């Protein structure tokens, strides 16, 4: 099973749509993520990330619901 996680774009580097990357925040962790599949992503957007690649731009409400659901799983797993 594959899992994609929402994160918020904090900064973007590069102008070429195929090589642009972003610093994406996942809670307190920030990772460098490829934006080749989401060329319209902007700072402040929520993106769905799988294997280091943003695969979709999310509506903020959908991102919040997904993050809340994941947080609930974390509590149950403790």
ZAFI-615947 format. One record per residue (C-alpha): residue number from 1; residue in three letters; x, y, z negated. Coordinates in Angstrom, 1 decimal, m for minus. Layout:
<rs>
R   nr  rest    east   north      up
R  NUM   ALA       X       Y       Z
...
</rs>
This chain:
<rs>
R   nr  rest    east   north      up
R    1   UNK     0.0     0.0     0.0
R    2   UNK     1.3     3.5     0.9
R    3   UNK     0.7     6.5    m1.2
R    4   UNK     0.8    10.2    m0.1
R    5   UNK     1.0    12.9    m2.8
R    6   UNK    m0.2    16.5    m2.5
R    7   UNK     2.4    19.3    m3.3
R    8   UNK     2.5    23.0    m2.9
R    9   UNK     4.9    24.7    m0.4
R   10   UNK     7.2    27.1    m2.3
R   11   UNK     9.7    28.1     0.5
R   12   UNK    10.3    27.3     4.2
R   13   UNK    13.6    27.1     6.0
R   14   UNK    14.0    27.2     9.8
R   15   UNK    12.1    28.4    12.8
R   16   UNK    12.1    25.3    15.0
R   17   UNK     8.8    23.4    14.5
R   18   UNK    10.7    20.1    14.8
R   19   UNK    13.4    20.8    12.2
R   20   UNK    11.6    23.1     9.7
R   21   UNK    11.7    22.0     6.1
R   22   UNK    10.1    23.2     2.9
R   23   UNK    10.7    23.2    m0.8
R   24   UNK     7.5    21.5    m2.1
R   25   UNK     6.5    21.4    m5.7
R   26   UNK     5.0    18.3    m7.3
R   27   UNK     4.3    19.3   m10.8
R   28   UNK     7.7    20.3   m12.2
R   29   UNK     9.7    18.6    m9.4
R   30   UNK    10.7    20.3    m6.2
R   31   UNK    11.7    18.3    m3.2
R   32   UNK    12.9    19.2     0.4
R   33   UNK    10.2    18.0     2.8
R   34   UNK    10.1    17.9     6.6
R   35   UNK     7.3    20.0     8.3
R   36   UNK     7.5    18.5    11.8
R   37   UNK     3.9    17.1    11.6
R   38   UNK     2.5    20.2    10.0
R   39   UNK     3.9    23.1    12.0
R   40   UNK     1.2    25.5    10.7
R   41   UNK     2.1    25.0     7.0
R   42   UNK     2.8    28.3     5.2
R   43   UNK     4.1    29.2     1.7
R   44   UNK     1.3    28.5    m0.8
R   45   UNK    m0.3    25.8     1.3
R   46   UNK    m0.9    22.4    m0.2
R   47   UNK     0.5    19.6     2.0
R   48   UNK     0.0    15.8     1.8
R   49   UNK     3.5    14.2     1.6
R   50   UNK     4.5    10.6     2.5
R   51   UNK     8.1     9.4     2.6
R   52   UNK     9.5    13.0     2.7
R   53   UNK     7.3    14.2     5.5
R   54   UNK     4.3    16.5     5.2
R   55   UNK     1.5    14.7     7.1
R   56   UNK    m1.4    17.1     6.6
R   57   UNK    m2.3    20.5     5.2
R   58   UNK    m4.9    20.2     2.5
R   59   UNK    m7.7    22.4     1.4
R   60   UNK    m6.8    23.8    m2.1
R   61   UNK   m10.0    22.2    m3.6
R   62   UNK    m9.2    18.8    m2.2
R   63   UNK    m5.6    19.1    m3.4
R   64   UNK    m6.9    19.9    m6.9
R   65   UNK    m9.3    16.9    m6.9
R   66   UNK    m6.5    14.5    m5.7
R   67   UNK    m4.1    15.8    m8.3
R   68   UNK    m6.7    15.4   m11.1
R   69   UNK    m7.3    11.9   m10.0
R   70   UNK    m3.6    11.0   m10.0
R   71   UNK    m3.2    12.6   m13.4
R   72   UNK    m6.1    10.4   m14.7
R   73   UNK    m4.2     7.3   m13.4
R   74   UNK    m1.1     8.4   m15.2
R   75   UNK    m2.9     8.6   m18.6
R   76   UNK    m4.4     5.1   m18.1
R   77   UNK    m1.0     3.6   m17.2
R   78   UNK     0.6     4.8   m20.4
</rs>
